Amino acid sequence: MAKIATLITDYFEDVEYTEPAQSFREVGHDVITIEKEQGKEVTGKQGEAIVKIDENIDDVTPDKFDALFIPGGFSPDQLRADDRFVNFAKEFMDTEKPVFAICHGPQLLITAKVLEGRTVTGFKSIQTDLAYAGATVKDQEVVVCQNQLVTSRQPDDIPLFIQESLKLIG
């Protein structure tokens, strides 16, 4: 089964982490949370989910994982201010490993400068930013680009986001 790196910090959108992570685990995949501090607990912006961090960003490399998951909320905007997270995400895109980003998750990919020529979606407020990053933006529930990148707009899109993400990792 796949080992899925998950870049996450405080103020992630609760259900955009909990529902996909639960679905990935139910079929046997490992979901490994990564932040600046191993063992830290991060809290969703709704205050409904608390997630314990499995790994410190300094102790992991993308080659140890099969896929990357970036939940939305304010978390990706915070993480993209740190080059370690940006470079981690960039390597997944450069090596064509599956990447799953929902809502504001693609903000990390914008900063990594890996969306030129890609077709994506994201939360309404970042769709212009996605276009400025060189992506073709679709306002639809889920977009799968080049059998590698799965993006969705918002919590209502989670079922299709999970479905398409699972297709890519089996």
N, C-alpha and C positions, 0 to 999 in steps of 0.2 A: 504494500500500500504506500501511498505518497506521504512524504513529510512536507508539511505546508508551513513556511515561514509566515508569521503574522506581525506586521509592523503596527504597533499600537501604543498609545499613551493616554493620559487623562482626557476626558471630554470626547471620547469616541461616541458615536451614535449607538446606544446600547444594543438594539435589535439587529443592527447591521454587522455586529460582531457575533452576538449570541446565537442567532438563528443559523447563519452559515456554518459557524464553528461546530454547533451541535450536529448539523446534517453531515458535515465532513467526517466527524468522529463516528457517527452512527454506522457509516459504511466502512470504517476501519482505518481512516487516514489519521495521521498525527498532526495536530495543530499546535505549533510551537510559538508562543508569544515572545516578542523581542522588543526591548526598550532600552533605555540608558542604564537601568539598574535591575539586575537579576533579583528576584524575590520581592520586589516592590509590588504593591497593589495599586492598580489604576482603576479609576471610577468613570463610568459612562456619564454623559452629560445629563441624562434623565435621572441619574442616581439609582437606577434599577440593577445595574450590573457592576460587579467588582471582579477584576481579572488579575490573577497573580502572574507576574512576568517570569517566564521560564529561563530566558537567556539575556545576557547583556550584549548589545550590538558589537562591542569590541571582541567578543568571544565566539562569534559566528561568521561563517562565510557562505555566500550563496551556493557554492558547489555542494554543500551538505544538504541542500533542500531540492525538492522536486517542483515546487510551485510557491508563489507569493500571493498573500491575501492582504489587502489594504482596506479595512473598514472606514466608513466616513465619519462625519461629525467634525469637531475641531481638531482631532488628533492628527490627521495628515498635514494640516497647515502648520502645526507645531513641529512635527517631525521634519518637514522639508527645510527648516531653518538649520538643520544639522547635516553637514555633508556626508556623514557616515550612513545615514538612512537613505539619502539621495543616491549615493553610489551603490548601495546595496540593491535598491530598486532598479537602477540602471543596468546592473549586471544581469538581472533576470531578463530584462527586455533584450539586451544585447546578445544573450546566449539562447534566446527564443524559448525560454521556459515559460510555462503558463503563469499569467498574472491576472488576479481577480481584484478589481477595484470598484467600490460602490460609492455613490453619492459624491462626497468631497475627496474620496480616495485618490482619484486621478490627479489631484493637486501635486502629489509627490512625483508623479510621472511628468507633469508639466515642468517642474524644477529640474528633473533629470534630463530634460530635453530629448525625450524618446518618442514623442507623439507625431512628429513630422510624417505625413503620408498615411497615418493610421485613421481608422474610422472608430469613433468612440461616442459615449454619452456620459453624462454626469449630472449633478444637481443643477437646476436652472441657473443659479447664480454663478456657476463656473463655466457654463457653456461657451461664453465669449472668450474666456481665458483659454479654453481648449482649442478654439478656432485660431486664436493668436499663436498658439503653440504649433500650428501647422496641421492640426487634425481636421478631418471631416466629422462634423458633429451631427448626430441623429437624436431627435427627441423621441426616444422610444424606450420601452421597459428594459431591454437588454440588447447589447451590441457585442457580437463576437468578431474580432478582427484577426485575420490571418491565422486562424486556429491556434491563437496564443493568448490574446488579450480579451477578457470578459469585463465589460463595464455596465453599470446600471445607474439609475438616477436617484432613487429614494427608497425608503422602507417598503412602500407598496410593491416595489419591483423584486423584492427578495426571493420569492418562489422561483421566478424565471432565472434570476442571477445564480441561485444555487443549482438549478437544473443544468444550466449551460456550463457552469464551473465544474460540476461533477462529470459531465461529458468529456471534458478535456483531460481530467486526471483518472478517469475510469472508475 
